[in-house]
Amino acid sequence: MTVTETLLRPEVLIIGGGPSGLRAAADLAKRIPGKVLVIEREREAGGIPRHSDHPGYGIRDLKTFTTGPRYARRLRESAIAAGAEILTETMATHWVGEHEVLATSPRGRLRIQARAVILATGARERPRTARMIPGDRAQGVYTTGQLQNIVHLK
């Protein structure tokens, strides 16, 4: 069986579509001539704020006081309005070179070659082994991100 890859060549690849990745995408897409591509593993970009239904977001950067879902939506809209492209349900799976990654998505396997790569994956990407903490998490013990995801999205 042959697996085909789609080659993408954005100027900048941003891995992670949370607040940091979306802000970077919005700022860069306005300033550079090439394409800015954001890949996000979840079905919807926006990160943890998407399911943090309480107010308190946007005070510093948007100069407004809003809920997490509204904040996430405004960041997505800002990135898209600036010209960035956001691919959701797309996960970087392998570094191929200094500025090249393989990714999988419902559209198939992607090979992404960029002039620059920004990692905006957040704290959830650091497993226990990477932090050098032995053992497994006990059943029923969740990170804050997992708990908010279960309560507000599922």
NULORO-350906 format. One record per residue: residue in one letter; x, y, z of N, C-alpha, C, O in turn. Coordinates in pm, 1 decimal. Layout:
+---+----------+----------+----------+----------+----------+----------+----------+----------+----------+----------+----------+----------+
| r |     n.xx |     n.yy |     n.zz |    ca.xx |    ca.yy |    ca.zz |     c.xx |     c.yy |     c.zz |     o.xx |     o.yy |     o.zz |
+---+----------+----------+----------+----------+----------+----------+----------+----------+----------+----------+----------+----------+
| A |        X |        Y |        Z |        X |        Y |        Z |        X |        Y |        Z |        X |        Y |        Z |
...
+---+----------+----------+----------+----------+----------+----------+----------+----------+----------+----------+----------+----------+
***
This chain:
+---+----------+----------+----------+----------+----------+----------+----------+----------+----------+----------+----------+----------+
| r |     n.xx |     n.yy |     n.zz |    ca.xx |    ca.yy |    ca.zz |     c.xx |     c.yy |     c.zz |     o.xx |     o.yy |     o.zz |
+---+----------+----------+----------+----------+----------+----------+----------+----------+----------+----------+----------+----------+
| M |     83.8 |   -117.7 |      0.0 |      0.0 |      0.0 |      0.0 |     88.7 |    124.6 |      0.0 |    179.7 |    135.9 |     82.2 |
| T |     63.3 |    215.7 |    -89.4 |    139.2 |    338.9 |   -100.8 |     63.1 |    452.2 |    -33.2 |    -55.1 |    474.4 |    -59.5 |
| V |    133.2 |    522.8 |     53.9 |     73.5 |    639.2 |    120.6 |    119.5 |    763.7 |     45.4 |    239.2 |    788.3 |     30.4 |
| T |     23.7 |    840.4 |     -0.7 |     59.8 |    964.1 |    -70.3 |     60.0 |   1079.5 |     29.4 |    -15.9 |   1081.2 |    126.3 |
| E |    145.9 |   1173.7 |      3.0 |    157.3 |   1293.0 |     86.9 |    124.6 |   1416.3 |      4.4 |    156.1 |   1424.6 |   -114.3 |
| T |     61.8 |   1510.0 |     69.4 |     40.0 |   1640.1 |      8.1 |    149.2 |   1731.9 |     60.3 |    169.5 |   1741.4 |    181.3 |
| L |    218.9 |   1798.9 |    -28.7 |    326.1 |   1889.8 |     10.7 |    271.3 |   2031.0 |     24.6 |    208.0 |   2083.5 |    -67.0 |
| L |    296.0 |   2091.6 |    139.6 |    257.7 |   2229.9 |    165.2 |    384.6 |   2308.1 |    192.9 |    475.0 |   2258.6 |    260.3 |
| R |    392.0 |   2431.0 |    141.0 |    511.5 |   2514.1 |    160.0 |    475.7 |   2654.9 |    207.6 |    491.7 |   2751.7 |    133.3 |
| P |    427.9 |   2666.0 |    330.1 |    401.0 |   2800.2 |    381.8 |    531.3 |   2870.4 |    416.5 |    635.4 |   2806.6 |    432.3 |
| E |    524.6 |   2999.2 |    427.8 |    639.3 |   3076.7 |    475.1 |    665.5 |   3042.2 |    622.2 |    779.3 |   3019.8 |    663.3 |
| V |    555.4 |   3038.7 |    701.0 |    564.4 |   3008.4 |    843.9 |    462.6 |   2900.5 |    877.5 |    346.4 |   2908.4 |    837.6 |
| L |    507.8 |   2799.3 |    951.6 |    419.7 |   2696.5 |   1005.4 |    410.7 |   2718.3 |   1154.7 |    512.7 |   2729.8 |   1222.6 |
| I |    287.9 |   2724.0 |   1206.5 |    265.9 |   2735.2 |   1350.0 |    197.9 |   2607.1 |   1394.0 |     88.8 |   2574.2 |   1347.4 |
| I |    263.1 |   2534.9 |   1484.1 |    207.5 |   2410.5 |   1536.2 |    139.4 |   2443.0 |   1667.9 |    205.8 |   2469.9 |   1768.0 |
| G |      7.7 |   2440.5 |   1667.6 |    -71.8 |   2472.7 |   1785.5 |   -161.5 |   2591.7 |   1760.0 |   -114.1 |   2701.4 |   1730.2 |
| G |   -292.0 |   2569.6 |   1771.8 |   -389.6 |   2674.5 |   1745.4 |   -457.7 |   2726.4 |   1869.6 |   -577.0 |   2756.5 |   1867.1 |
| G |   -383.1 |   2737.4 |   1979.2 |   -434.3 |   2801.3 |   2100.2 |   -411.5 |   2951.5 |   2091.2 |   -376.7 |   3002.6 |   1984.8 |
| P |   -430.9 |   3022.8 |   2202.1 |   -414.3 |   3167.8 |   2199.7 |   -278.8 |   3214.5 |   2146.5 |   -273.9 |   3307.9 |   2066.5 |
| S |   -169.7 |   3152.4 |   2188.6 |    -37.2 |   3195.8 |   2142.2 |    -19.3 |   3173.2 |   1993.2 |     29.2 |   3261.4 |   1922.3 |
| G |    -58.3 |   3055.4 |   1944.9 |    -45.2 |   3026.6 |   1803.3 |   -132.1 |   3115.6 |   1716.7 |    -89.4 |   3160.4 |   1610.3 |
| L |   -254.3 |   3141.5 |   1762.1 |   -344.8 |   3226.6 |   1683.8 |   -299.6 |   3371.7 |   1682.9 |   -309.8 |   3439.5 |   1580.7 |
| R |   -249.2 |   3420.2 |   1797.0 |   -197.6 |   3558.2 |   1800.4 |    -76.4 |   3572.8 |   1709.7 |    -64.1 |   3671.3 |   1637.0 |
| A |     13.0 |   3474.6 |   1714.2 |    130.6 |   3478.1 |   1626.9 |     87.1 |   3476.3 |   1481.2 |    142.7 |   3549.2 |   1399.1 |
| A |    -10.6 |   3394.6 |   1448.8 |    -59.6 |   3385.3 |   1310.6 |   -118.5 |   3517.9 |   1264.3 |    -90.4 |   3562.8 |   1153.1 |
| A |   -199.2 |   3580.1 |   1347.8 |   -261.2 |   3707.5 |   1310.8 |   -155.3 |   3815.6 |   1289.9 |   -161.9 |   3891.7 |   1193.4 |
| D |    -58.7 |   3822.0 |   1379.8 |     46.0 |   3924.9 |   1368.6 |    135.2 |   3900.9 |   1247.0 |    165.6 |   3994.5 |   1173.1 |
| L |    177.2 |   3776.5 |   1225.8 |    267.1 |   3747.1 |   1114.7 |    199.0 |   3759.7 |    979.0 |    258.5 |   3810.4 |    884.0 |
| A |     75.1 |   3713.9 |    969.8 |      5.1 |   3716.5 |    840.0 |     -9.7 |   3858.9 |    787.4 |    -17.2 |   3879.9 |    666.3 |
| K |    -14.1 |   3956.2 |    877.1 |    -23.1 |   4096.7 |    836.4 |    110.7 |   4150.9 |    788.5 |    115.2 |   4247.6 |    712.4 |
| R |    220.1 |   4088.8 |    832.8 |    352.5 |   4147.3 |    813.5 |    440.8 |   4079.9 |    709.7 |    536.8 |   4140.6 |    662.2 |
| I |    410.7 |   3957.5 |    674.0 |    499.3 |   3888.1 |    580.1 |    426.1 |   3862.6 |    449.3 |    303.5 |   3850.9 |    448.3 |
| P |    499.1 |   3854.0 |    339.7 |    433.9 |   3833.4 |    210.7 |    384.6 |   3690.4 |    186.7 |    293.4 |   3670.0 |    106.5 |
| G |    442.1 |   3592.3 |    253.7 |    405.6 |   3453.2 |    229.4 |    290.7 |   3405.9 |    316.2 |    234.9 |   3481.2 |    396.1 |
| K |    257.2 |   3279.7 |    298.5 |    146.1 |   3217.2 |    369.0 |    185.2 |   3177.7 |    511.2 |    296.2 |   3130.1 |    535.0 |
| V |     93.4 |   3197.9 |    605.3 |    108.4 |   3153.8 |    743.1 |      7.3 |   3041.9 |    763.6 |   -112.6 |   3060.8 |    742.9 |
| L |     56.6 |   2924.6 |    804.6 |    -28.2 |   2807.5 |    823.6 |    -24.1 |   2764.7 |    969.2 |     83.3 |   2747.8 |   1027.0 |
| V |   -142.7 |   2747.1 |   1028.7 |   -156.2 |   2697.2 |   1165.5 |   -213.7 |   2556.6 |   1156.3 |   -314.1 |   2534.5 |   1088.5 |
| I |   -149.8 |   2460.7 |   1224.9 |   -211.4 |   2328.8 |   1235.5 |   -249.4 |   2305.8 |   1381.0 |   -172.3 |   2335.1 |   1472.4 |
| E |   -368.7 |   2253.2 |   1400.3 |   -426.4 |   2231.8 |   1532.9 |   -484.7 |   2091.7 |   1537.8 |   -559.0 |   2052.4 |   1447.8 |
| R |   -452.1 |   2015.5 |   1641.9 |   -498.1 |   1876.4 |   1650.4 |   -645.8 |   1863.2 |   1686.4 |   -708.7 |   1762.9 |   1652.8 |
| E |   -701.1 |   1962.0 |   1753.6 |   -843.6 |   1955.4 |   1791.8 |   -933.6 |   1991.6 |   1673.3 |   -885.9 |   2039.4 |   1570.4 |
| R |  -1061.9 |   1968.7 |   1688.9 |  -1159.3 |   1996.9 |   1583.5 |  -1178.7 |   2146.7 |   1561.8 |  -1220.5 |   2190.2 |   1454.6 |
| E |  -1147.7 |   2224.4 |   1665.0 |  -1164.8 |   2368.3 |   1658.1 |  -1044.8 |   2435.8 |   1723.6 |  -1002.3 |   2395.2 |   1831.8 |
| A |   -990.9 |   2536.9 |   1660.0 |   -878.3 |   2610.4 |   1717.4 |   -927.1 |   2700.5 |   1830.0 |  -1044.3 |   2737.9 |   1833.9 |
| G |   -837.7 |   2735.1 |   1920.8 |   -871.9 |   2825.0 |   2030.6 |   -813.3 |   2782.5 |   2163.1 |   -809.1 |   2862.1 |   2256.9 |
| G |   -768.0 |   2659.2 |   2173.1 |   -703.0 |   2612.5 |   2294.9 |   -796.3 |   2600.8 |   2413.6 |   -917.8 |   2588.8 |   2397.7 |
| I |   -739.3 |   2604.4 |   2531.7 |   -813.5 |   2588.9 |   2657.3 |   -928.9 |   2688.8 |   2671.2 |  -1034.3 |   2650.4 |   2722.0 |
| P |   -914.6 |   2814.5 |   2628.8 |  -1027.6 |   2907.0 |   2645.2 |  -1158.0 |   2860.5 |   2580.7 |  -1265.6 |   2902.9 |   2622.8 |
| R |  -1150.6 |   2775.0 |   2480.4 |  -1273.7 |   2727.8 |   2414.4 |  -1371.7 |   2665.8 |   2512.3 |  -1493.0 |   2673.7 |   2493.0 |
| H |  -1319.5 |   2604.2 |   2617.0 |  -1408.9 |   2539.2 |   2712.7 |  -1391.5 |   2593.9 |   2854.8 |  -1416.9 |   2523.8 |   2952.8 |
| S |  -1348.8 |   2717.4 |   2864.3 |  -1343.5 |   2787.3 |   2992.8 |  -1453.3 |   2892.5 |   2988.4 |  -1430.7 |   3006.5 |   2948.1 |
| D |  -1571.1 |   2852.7 |   3030.2 |  -1691.3 |   2933.2 |   3011.5 |  -1700.0 |   3056.6 |   3100.7 |  -1796.7 |   3132.4 |   3092.4 |
| H |  -1601.9 |   3076.9 |   3184.0 |  -1606.5 |   3191.1 |   3276.2 |  -1545.1 |   3315.8 |   3212.1 |  -1464.3 |   3304.8 |   3119.9 |
| P |  -1583.2 |   3434.0 |   3260.5 |  -1522.9 |   3557.7 |   3209.1 |  -1382.0 |   3576.5 |   3265.0 |  -1341.1 |   3507.1 |   3358.1 |
| G |  -1309.9 |   3669.6 |   3208.0 |  -1175.6 |   3700.8 |   3254.1 |  -1073.3 |   3697.0 |   3142.2 |   -955.5 |   3724.2 |   3164.9 |
| Y |  -1116.8 |   3663.6 |   3022.3 |  -1026.8 |   3658.0 |   2907.4 |  -1030.1 |   3789.8 |   2829.8 |  -1131.0 |   3860.3 |   2829.0 |
| G |   -919.5 |   3821.3 |   2765.6 |   -913.1 |   3934.9 |   2675.3 |   -880.4 |   4067.8 |   2738.1 |   -873.6 |   4168.9 |   2668.1 |
| I |   -859.8 |   4070.5 |   2868.4 |   -837.6 |   4197.7 |   2936.7 |   -711.0 |   4266.6 |   2885.3 |   -713.9 |   4385.3 |   2852.7 |
| R |   -600.5 |   4192.8 |   2878.1 |   -473.1 |   4253.8 |   2838.4 |   -463.0 |   4278.2 |   2688.8 |   -427.2 |   4387.9 |   2645.9 |
| D |   -494.3 |   4176.9 |   2609.3 |   -467.2 |   4189.6 |   2465.5 |   -582.2 |   4249.4 |   2386.3 |   -557.8 |   4323.3 |   2290.9 |
| L |   -705.9 |   4220.3 |   2421.9 |   -820.4 |   4271.9 |   2345.8 |   -885.7 |   4392.8 |   2413.1 |   -977.6 |   4453.5 |   2358.2 |
| K |   -837.1 |   4426.6 |   2532.3 |   -891.5 |   4539.3 |   2609.2 |  -1042.0 |   4524.5 |   2632.7 |  -1117.4 |   4621.6 |   2628.5 |
| T |  -1082.5 |   4401.2 |   2657.2 |  -1222.0 |   4371.0 |   2685.8 |  -1226.4 |   4258.2 |   2788.6 |  -1125.8 |   4191.0 |   2811.4 |
| F |  -1339.8 |   4237.5 |   2849.4 |  -1359.2 |   4135.7 |   2951.7 |  -1462.2 |   4038.2 |   2896.6 |  -1580.0 |   4072.2 |   2885.8 |
| T |  -1418.8 |   3916.7 |   2861.4 |  -1509.0 |   3823.9 |   2795.4 |  -1486.3 |   3681.1 |   2843.0 |  -1393.3 |   3654.6 |   2919.2 |
| T |  -1570.2 |   3590.4 |   2798.5 |  -1556.3 |   3448.9 |   2833.0 |  -1452.6 |   3381.3 |   2743.7 |  -1415.1 |   3433.7 |   2638.8 |
| G |  -1407.6 |   3265.1 |   2787.2 |  -1310.3 |   3189.9 |   2709.6 |  -1355.9 |   3156.8 |   2567.6 |  -1280.4 |   3180.9 |   2473.5 |
| P |  -1477.8 |   3101.9 |   2548.2 |  -1521.5 |   3069.6 |   2412.5 |  -1527.6 |   3191.5 |   2319.9 |  -1490.7 |   3181.8 |   2202.8 |
| R |  -1573.7 |   3305.8 |   2371.1 |  -1576.7 |   3427.5 |   2288.3 |  -1435.1 |   3474.4 |   2254.8 |  -1407.7 |   3517.5 |   2142.9 |
| Y |  -1347.3 |   3465.3 |   2351.9 |  -1207.9 |   3502.8 |   2331.8 |  -1144.5 |   3414.8 |   2223.5 |  -1079.1 |   3465.7 |   2132.5 |
| A |  -1163.7 |   3284.3 |   2233.3 |  -1108.7 |   3191.1 |   2134.0 |  -1163.6 |   3222.5 |   1995.1 |  -1089.3 |   3222.0 |   1896.9 |
| R |  -1293.2 |   3249.8 |   1987.0 |  -1354.9 |   3282.1 |   1857.2 |  -1294.0 |   3409.8 |   1798.6 |  -1264.7 |   3415.4 |   1679.2 |
| R |  -1275.3 |   3511.1 |   1881.7 |  -1215.4 |   3636.3 |   1831.3 |  -1072.2 |   3614.9 |   1783.6 |  -1031.2 |   3674.3 |   1683.8 |
| L |   -995.9 |   3531.5 |   1852.8 |   -858.9 |   3503.2 |   1808.7 |   -858.6 |   3429.0 |   1674.8 |   -777.9 |   3459.5 |   1587.0 |
| R |   -948.3 |   3332.2 |   1659.5 |   -959.6 |   3260.3 |   1530.7 |   -996.7 |   3356.5 |   1419.1 |   -934.5 |   3356.7 |   1312.9 |
| E |  -1098.0 |   3438.0 |   1443.7 |  -1143.6 |   3533.5 |   1341.9 |  -1033.8 |   3632.2 |   1305.1 |  -1019.5 |   3668.2 |   1188.3 |
| S |   -956.9 |   3676.0 |   1403.0 |   -848.1 |   3769.9 |   1378.8 |   -739.2 |   3707.0 |   1291.6 |   -688.8 |   3771.2 |   1199.4 |
| A |   -703.1 |   3583.2 |   1320.1 |   -600.0 |   3514.2 |   1241.0 |   -646.4 |   3495.2 |   1096.9 |   -570.4 |   3518.7 |   1003.0 |
| I |   -770.7 |   3452.8 |   1080.0 |   -824.3 |   3429.7 |    944.3 |   -836.4 |   3562.1 |    869.0 |   -801.4 |   3569.6 |    751.3 |
| A |   -885.8 |   3666.6 |    936.1 |   -899.3 |   3797.3 |    871.3 |   -763.9 |   3852.5 |    826.6 |   -755.5 |   3925.0 |    727.5 |
| A |   -658.6 |   3817.9 |    899.9 |   -524.5 |   3864.6 |    863.6 |   -466.4 |   3785.7 |    746.2 |   -366.2 |   3826.1 |    687.1 |
| G |   -530.1 |   3672.3 |    712.7 |   -483.3 |   3592.9 |    599.3 |   -421.2 |   3460.3 |    634.6 |   -375.2 |   3389.2 |    545.3 |
| A |   -418.0 |   3423.6 |    762.0 |   -362.3 |   3294.3 |    802.2 |   -460.6 |   3183.2 |    766.5 |   -581.7 |   3204.9 |    761.9 |
| E |   -407.0 |   3065.0 |    741.5 |   -488.8 |   2946.9 |    717.3 |   -477.8 |   2857.2 |    839.3 |   -368.6 |   2837.5 |    892.5 |
| I |   -590.9 |   2802.5 |    884.1 |   -593.5 |   2714.4 |   1000.7 |   -644.4 |   2577.9 |    956.2 |   -755.6 |   2566.2 |    904.8 |
| L |   -562.7 |   2474.8 |    976.1 |   -604.1 |   2337.0 |    948.9 |   -628.1 |   2268.4 |   1082.4 |   -534.9 |   2250.6 |   1160.8 |
| T |   -752.1 |   2230.0 |   1108.5 |   -785.4 |   2162.6 |   1233.3 |   -783.4 |   2012.0 |   1211.9 |   -774.7 |   1964.0 |   1098.9 |
| E |   -791.5 |   1939.4 |   1320.9 |   -781.3 |   1793.3 |   1320.8 |   -654.1 |   1748.7 |   1246.5 |   -653.2 |   1647.0 |   1177.2 |
| T |   -549.0 |   1826.5 |   1263.0 |   -421.8 |   1801.7 |   1195.3 |   -311.9 |   1797.1 |   1300.1 |   -290.6 |   1894.1 |   1373.0 |
| M |   -242.1 |   1684.3 |   1307.7 |   -141.5 |   1664.9 |   1411.0 |     -3.3 |   1643.7 |   1350.9 |     16.2 |   1556.7 |   1266.0 |
| A |     92.7 |   1724.8 |   1396.2 |    231.8 |   1704.0 |   1358.0 |    277.1 |   1573.8 |   1422.6 |    261.2 |   1554.7 |   1543.1 |
| T |    333.1 |   1485.2 |   1342.5 |    371.7 |   1353.4 |   1393.7 |    521.1 |   1326.8 |   1389.7 |    569.3 |   1238.1 |   1460.0 |
| H |    595.9 |   1401.9 |   1308.7 |    737.2 |   1369.0 |   1292.6 |    814.0 |   1487.4 |   1236.1 |    768.7 |   1551.2 |   1141.1 |
| W |    929.9 |   1517.1 |   1294.0 |   1021.1 |   1614.6 |   1235.7 |   1098.0 |   1545.2 |   1124.9 |   1154.6 |   1438.1 |   1146.9 |
| V |   1101.2 |   1603.8 |   1006.9 |   1175.8 |   1548.3 |    894.8 |   1307.4 |   1623.0 |    879.1 |   1409.2 |   1564.1 |    843.0 |
| G |   1304.8 |   1749.9 |    905.8 |   1423.6 |   1834.4 |    896.8 |   1403.7 |   1954.1 |    986.7 |   1305.5 |   1962.1 |   1060.5 |
| E |   1496.7 |   2046.7 |    980.4 |   1491.4 |   2162.4 |   1069.1 |   1363.3 |   2243.8 |   1052.7 |   1311.0 |   2297.0 |   1150.7 |
| H |   1313.1 |   2254.0 |    931.8 |   1191.7 |   2332.1 |    904.3 |   1086.7 |   2249.3 |    830.4 |   1011.4 |   2302.1 |    748.5 |
| E |   1082.4 |   2121.6 |    859.3 |    991.3 |   2033.1 |    785.7 |    931.5 |   1929.6 |    880.8 |   1002.9 |   1866.2 |    958.5 |
| V |    799.1 |   1913.7 |    873.2 |    730.2 |   1815.1 |    956.2 |    635.4 |   1731.6 |    871.3 |    591.4 |   1772.7 |    763.9 |
| L |    605.8 |   1613.7 |    922.7 |    498.1 |   1532.9 |    867.7 |    378.6 |   1551.3 |    959.5 |    393.9 |   1565.1 |   1080.9 |
| A |    260.6 |   1551.5 |    901.5 |    138.2 |   1567.1 |    979.2 |     31.7 |   1475.9 |    921.9 |     35.6 |   1440.7 |    804.0 |
| T |    -63.3 |   1437.9 |   1005.9 |   -177.0 |   1359.8 |    959.6 |   -303.6 |   1438.2 |    986.2 |   -312.7 |   1515.8 |   1081.3 |
| S |   -401.4 |   1415.8 |    899.4 |   -529.9 |   1483.3 |    912.0 |   -634.4 |   1399.5 |    840.8 |   -599.3 |   1302.8 |    773.3 |
| P |   -761.1 |   1433.5 |    853.9 |   -863.9 |   1361.7 |    778.2 |   -843.0 |   1374.3 |    626.9 |   -894.8 |   1293.2 |    550.2 |
| R |   -767.8 |   1475.1 |    584.3 |   -738.0 |   1494.4 |    441.9 |   -622.4 |   1407.6 |    396.1 |   -589.7 |   1405.7 |    277.4 |
| G |   -559.7 |   1335.1 |    489.1 |   -447.1 |   1249.3 |    456.6 |   -319.5 |   1296.6 |    521.2 |   -320.7 |   1378.5 |    613.0 |
| R |   -208.8 |   1243.6 |    471.6 |    -77.1 |   1275.8 |    526.2 |    -22.3 |   1401.2 |    457.7 |    -32.0 |   1416.5 |    335.9 |
| L |     35.0 |   1489.5 |    537.9 |     89.8 |   1615.2 |    487.2 |    239.7 |   1620.3 |    514.1 |    285.9 |   1576.8 |    619.6 |
| R |    313.5 |   1672.1 |    420.8 |    454.6 |   1707.3 |    439.7 |    458.0 |   1859.2 |    430.6 |    422.7 |   1917.3 |    328.0 |
| I |    500.9 |   1922.5 |    539.0 |    498.2 |   2068.4 |    544.3 |    641.5 |   2120.3 |    555.0 |    711.8 |   2093.5 |    652.4 |
| Q |    682.8 |   2194.4 |    453.8 |    815.1 |   2256.4 |    449.6 |    795.1 |   2407.0 |    462.8 |    730.1 |   2469.4 |    378.8 |
| A |    850.9 |   2464.7 |    568.2 |    833.7 |   2607.9 |    593.7 |    969.8 |   2674.2 |    609.7 |   1069.1 |   2608.4 |    641.2 |
| R |    973.0 |   2803.7 |    587.9 |   1097.7 |   2877.9 |    613.1 |   1120.3 |   2895.0 |    762.2 |   1234.3 |   2907.4 |    807.1 |
| A |   1010.8 |   2895.8 |    840.1 |   1021.2 |   2907.0 |    986.3 |    908.4 |   2825.6 |   1049.3 |    798.5 |   2817.4 |    994.4 |
| V |    936.6 |   2765.8 |   1164.6 |    837.2 |   2688.4 |   1238.9 |    827.4 |   2745.7 |   1380.1 |    928.2 |   2768.0 |   1447.1 |
| I |    703.9 |   2768.8 |   1423.3 |    677.6 |   2816.0 |   1559.3 |    604.1 |   2706.0 |   1633.4 |    500.5 |   2657.8 |   1587.5 |
| L |    657.5 |   2666.1 |   1747.9 |    589.5 |   2568.4 |   1832.6 |    506.9 |   2642.6 |   1935.8 |    560.7 |   2714.8 |   2019.7 |
| A |    376.8 |   2624.6 |   1929.3 |    284.6 |   2688.7 |   2023.6 |    191.0 |   2581.7 |   2078.2 |     68.8 |   2594.6 |   2072.3 |
| T |    251.6 |   2475.4 |   2131.8 |    173.3 |   2358.2 |   2170.2 |    122.2 |   2361.1 |   2313.1 |     40.3 |   2276.4 |   2349.0 |
| G |    165.5 |   2452.2 |   2394.2 |    113.8 |   2461.7 |   2529.3 |    168.9 |   2355.0 |   2622.3 |    246.7 |   2269.3 |   2580.4 |
| A |    128.9 |   2360.2 |   2746.4 |    182.3 |   2272.0 |   2849.6 |    135.7 |   2128.1 |   2835.3 |    201.8 |   2038.0 |   2886.9 |
| R |     24.5 |   2103.1 |   2767.3 |    -26.5 |   1966.2 |   2757.2 |     64.2 |   1875.4 |   2675.1 |     45.5 |   1753.7 |   2675.8 |
| E |    160.4 |   1930.6 |   2605.7 |    248.3 |   1849.0 |   2522.2 |    368.2 |   1795.4 |   2598.3 |    453.9 |   1730.7 |   2538.1 |
| R |    377.5 |   1819.5 |   2726.9 |    491.4 |   1770.9 |   2803.7 |    448.5 |   1651.8 |   2888.6 |    395.8 |   1670.6 |   2998.3 |
| P |    469.8 |   1529.9 |   2840.3 |    428.6 |   1412.5 |   2917.4 |    517.4 |   1393.6 |   3040.6 |    622.6 |   1456.1 |   3053.7 |
| R |    473.4 |   1308.0 |   3128.0 |    547.1 |   1281.0 |   3251.6 |    691.3 |   1240.6 |   3222.9 |    782.9 |   1283.8 |   3292.8 |
| T |    711.7 |   1158.2 |   3120.7 |    847.5 |   1111.9 |   3091.0 |    937.3 |   1228.1 |   3050.1 |   1055.7 |   1229.4 |   3083.7 |
| A |    882.4 |   1325.7 |   2978.1 |    962.8 |   1441.3 |   2937.6 |    999.6 |   1527.1 |   3057.9 |   1101.7 |   1596.0 |   3057.1 |
| R |    916.9 |   1522.7 |   3160.3 |    946.3 |   1598.5 |   3282.4 |   1023.3 |   1513.4 |   3382.8 |   1054.0 |   1557.0 |   3493.7 |
| M |   1054.0 |   1388.6 |   3339.9 |   1130.6 |   1293.6 |   3421.8 |   1057.7 |   1258.7 |   3550.9 |   1119.1 |   1251.0 |   3657.3 |
| I |    925.2 |   1237.3 |   3541.2 |    844.6 |   1195.1 |   3655.2 |    799.3 |   1052.2 |   3625.9 |    726.2 |   1029.8 |   3529.4 |
| P |    841.0 |    956.0 |   3706.8 |    806.0 |    817.3 |   3678.8 |    661.6 |    785.2 |   3714.3 |    596.5 |    859.0 |   3788.2 |
| G |    612.9 |    674.8 |   3661.1 |    481.8 |    623.5 |   3697.4 |    370.9 |    672.4 |   3607.7 |    392.1 |    753.1 |   3517.2 |
| D |    252.1 |    621.9 |   3634.5 |    133.0 |    656.9 |   3558.1 |     40.7 |    741.5 |   3644.5 |     44.4 |    734.4 |   3767.3 |
| R |    -41.3 |    820.9 |   3579.0 |   -142.2 |    899.0 |   3649.4 |   -252.2 |    801.5 |   3693.2 |   -294.6 |    716.6 |   3614.8 |
| A |   -297.0 |    813.3 |   3814.8 |   -401.7 |    724.0 |   3865.1 |   -531.9 |    744.4 |   3789.5 |   -560.8 |    854.7 |   3743.1 |
| Q |   -610.3 |    638.2 |   3777.2 |   -738.3 |    647.2 |   3708.2 |   -826.3 |    750.1 |   3778.6 |   -838.3 |    749.8 |   3901.1 |
| G |   -888.4 |    839.2 |   3698.6 |   -975.0 |    941.8 |   3753.6 |   -903.6 |   1071.1 |   3789.2 |   -968.2 |   1166.2 |   3833.3 |
| V |   -772.4 |   1077.4 |   3771.4 |   -696.5 |   1199.6 |   3796.6 |   -670.3 |   1266.1 |   3662.4 |   -611.5 |   1204.9 |   3573.2 |
| Y |   -713.4 |   1391.5 |   3647.3 |   -705.4 |   1461.9 |   3520.5 |   -624.2 |   1590.0 |   3534.3 |   -614.9 |   1647.6 |   3642.7 |
| T |   -566.1 |   1633.3 |   3424.1 |   -507.3 |   1766.7 |   3421.5 |   -622.1 |   1866.7 |   3412.2 |   -734.9 |   1829.3 |   3380.0 |
| T |   -594.0 |   1992.6 |   3440.1 |   -697.4 |   2095.7 |   3429.3 |   -753.4 |   2100.3 |   3288.6 |   -874.7 |   2110.8 |   3270.0 |
| G |   -665.6 |   2092.5 |   3188.8 |   -710.5 |   2095.2 |   3049.3 |   -803.0 |   1979.7 |   3015.8 |   -904.4 |   1998.5 |   2948.6 |
| Q |   -768.3 |   1858.4 |   3062.8 |   -853.8 |   1742.8 |   3036.6 |   -989.8 |   1759.2 |   3103.9 |  -1093.1 |   1730.8 |   3043.3 |
| L |   -990.0 |   1804.6 |   3227.7 |  -1115.1 |   1820.9 |   3300.7 |  -1205.2 |   1924.2 |   3233.1 |  -1324.6 |   1900.0 |   3215.4 |
| Q |  -1149.0 |   2038.8 |   3195.3 |  -1229.4 |   2140.5 |   3128.8 |  -1282.8 |   2088.6 |   2995.2 |  -1396.6 |   2117.8 |   2958.3 |
| N |  -1202.8 |   2013.5 |   2924.2 |  -1245.5 |   1956.4 |   2796.7 |  -1364.7 |   1863.3 |   2818.1 |  -1463.4 |   1871.4 |   2744.9 |
| I |  -1356.2 |   1775.5 |   2917.4 |  -1465.5 |   1680.9 |   2943.8 |  -1592.6 |   1752.9 |   2986.1 |  -1701.0 |   1721.4 |   2937.0 |
| V |  -1580.2 |   1848.9 |   3076.2 |  -1697.4 |   1918.4 |   3129.9 |  -1764.3 |   2006.9 |   3026.0 |  -1886.8 |   2005.8 |   3013.8 |
| H |  -1686.7 |   2082.9 |   2951.6 |  -1744.5 |   2183.1 |   2863.6 |  -1761.7 |   2139.2 |   2719.2 |  -1846.4 |   2194.7 |   2649.1 |
| L |  -1685.7 |   2043.0 |   2672.4 |  -1698.1 |   2002.1 |   2532.1 |  -1762.4 |   1867.0 |   2515.0 |  -1820.6 |   1840.4 |   2409.8 |
| K |  -1754.4 |   1781.0 |   2613.5 |  -1808.4 |   1646.7 |   2597.4 |  -1918.6 |   1623.7 |   2697.7 |  -1977.8 |   1515.8 |   2700.8 |
+---+----------+----------+----------+----------+----------+----------+----------+----------+----------+----------+----------+----------+
***
